[in-house]
Amino acid sequence: MTIEILHKYDLNDDIQLQIKNLYKQLNDKNEQRPLHQILQDDNQVIFVVCKEEGQIVGMALLATYKVISGYRGLVEDVVVDADHRGKGIGRKLMEKLLQEAQHKNIDDILLFSGHHRTKAIALYKSLGFTLRESGVYNLKVPRP
């Protein structure tokens, strides 16, 4: 098992398909953006994958941005293939993201998780994440 950062020069049709199929296990309703859009130089995203025998079996992303109150990271799209859960892959992915955040001097990392995802929440808490006392609002921006 290897944990590595996915770069734009790593992309090919096979990688795109593996990520597409893995992401469907997290959310099969969202339209997926092509990976070349996510890994553009101007899109500040750290994309970490776990590979076993050349196959991607887990992924996690950290979007980074700067605002007046500091340098932030937002964890997105954490998923481990159903056949590979329980092996500590999610923890290894998150630890890699946290390591990269430290290298970038990020001040705070946010993440959102559904209340029903009890195993994921236990992992996040064990890594030091705490529940904020604030509301999250969402607006889907209509496309023209």
C-alpha positions, 0 to 999 in steps of 0.5 A: 500500500502506498499513499501518494499525491496525485499530480496533473502529469499522473493523469490518464484515462485509467486513473480518471476511470478509477477515481470516477468509480471510487467517487461513486461510492461516496456520492453517485448523484453529484456530477464529477468534474474531469481530473484535469480541471481539479489538478490545474495549477491555479486550483489549490487542491492537494489530491492524495490517493492510496494505491494497492497493486497499482489500483487506487483504493482510496482518496482524499482532497484538501482545498486550500485558500487564504482569507483575512482570518488566516490560511484555511484548508477544507477536506473534501471527497474522502472515500475508501473502496468498500472492499478495502475499508477497515485497513486504516487507509482513511487514517493514512490518507488524512494523516498525509493531508495533515502533513501537507497542511503543516508544510504549507503552514495552514492555520485551520482545517475544516471538514463536513461529515454527515452525522450518520458517518459514525466511523468517519467521525470517530476517525476525524475526532481521533485526529484532533478535529472537534465539532464547531458550534456553528451552522452550515448553510448551502446554496446550489448556484444555478447554472445559466 
